[in-house]
Structure formats: C-alpha cells, structure tokens
Amino acid sequence: MWKGCATASAARAGVFAASLAREGMTGPTAAFEGKHALWDQVTGPFELAELGGAGPIGIERTNLKFFPCEYHAQVPFSLALNLREQAPISEIESIKVQTYYMAYSEIGSEPQKWQPKTRETADHSLPYLLALAFTDGRITPDSFSDERLADPALRSLMPRIQIAENPEFTRQFPSALVSRMEVTTSDGRHLVDEASYPRGHVNNPMTEADVETKFRQLADGLLKPETHGQVLDALWRFDEAKTIGGVLELLRIDS
C-alpha cells in the first residue's frame, strides 16, 4: 500500500527540508559527490560531469503512460485491445505473451500476479491487466476496486494467460519495448500481434489531446467537470504561474 503514498511522502519531506533551511538549518554541502555521499553509498564514486557534462542536468526526453497502469504493461495492453476485436472471450483458449526480461520480471513472473488481492498488486499484474483489456477494453480507477478484483469474469480468463521472456526482445530493451501476443481460439485460429513502442513513448508520442483526454478520464468523479478546462489551462501554463498555491487550489478535492 505504501506505493501510493511514496510520492506524497517525498513531497512532504521536501517541504519540511525547505522550511528548516529557511530557519537557518544546514546540512552536508557535498551530499552527492562528497565523501560517503550519495554516489559513494549507492553506485560507487564518479563525477556529476560523467552524467552529461558540467552544469545543471535536464530531462532530455521522457515517456508517458497512455494507459493508467504499470509502464511495462503498455505494449501488451495495447496488443490485447487490438486482438479482442477478433476473438470473443468465450472463444479464447490461451493467450501467450513474449516480452523482454524487465516486463516479465516485474509484472508477469510471480504466482501472486495470477491471484492479486490488492489494487497495488493488480496494477502490477500483467495477467490481471490483460484480463481487463479483453473483458472491458479499458482501464479506469474502478478497475482496481475490491469488487472488480474478485470478478469471476476476470478470474476465469487469467489462468489462460502465459507470459515468458524472449531473449531477443530483452537484447533490444531499453531502446525498444518489444512484446508479442498470440491468441489461440477454440476454432483453431492463431491471432498474433507485436509492437515495440507504446503510445506515449518518445518514438510514438502522445498528442496534447491524448494527455487532456487522459486527465479528464482520471479526474472524473474527483473534480467537477466544469473545472476540467480551467485546471488544464493552469497546468499547461504552469511555468507562468507566479505562485504554486493558485494551481494547487484548483486541484482541491472536496470530501
């Protein structure tokens, strides 16, 4: 359950540290490169210059999640959406997924991934996510409710899903996130689909309209629909905000 609190905890720690600094509290002046500092403790000694040259380190590129689930499930989920149009669940005998090691290890290698009991496990369960894709054709916050986790329609499909590492796909990672899916039907058909770059990857970027659609879908039920446009406008112009308070106030959720 802590996964859902980690970001908020980090933000709280940052605000607390800033408040202490404002009052005169000091800390290590070489927290990254000094003796016994971060680089020594975690990865071994090296200079920040090795990360890309002198000066501030910026984010040159990043990937976004098109679907609100674990990142390595993005390609398999999209493959499932494509194949569900060709095979009703009642006709599916097996679903075989080949993917790179990171995806296999993180979301498709442990027994509990086929028996998720919490929303946190379900979000990192490729069998559960694929069952959602074939059954619902989408993911929403309600997809991880207790009732949905126990839904027999999902549970009956998950045992028919097999996941394996493909060494060739692993060699291509992280440049490409290759996954292949094969669906075998009761009438003997073998439906195959493969992709390398999920929607939102730098090689297959989301549009601004995609981002706004995702925001509206996830904000539904939390923020009033009439405020969605106002919030989006403030977020797109975040760099122009004089203070953060005005933007955060727009995101207030009334209980």
Buried (B, 14 or more C-beta within 10 A) or exposed (E): EEEEEEEEEEEEEEEEEEEEEEEEEEEEEEEEBEEEBEBBEEEEEEEBEEEEEEEEEEEEEEBBBBBBBBBBBBBBBBBBBEBBEEBEEEEBEEBBBBBBBBBBEBBBBEEEBBBBEEBBBBBBBBBBBBBBBBBBEEBBEEBBEEEBBEBEEBBEBBEBBEBEBBEEBBEEBEEBBBBBBBBBBEEEEEBEBEBBBBBBBEEBBBEEEBBBEBBBBEBEEEBEEEEBEEBBEBBEEEEEEEEEEEBEEBEEEEE
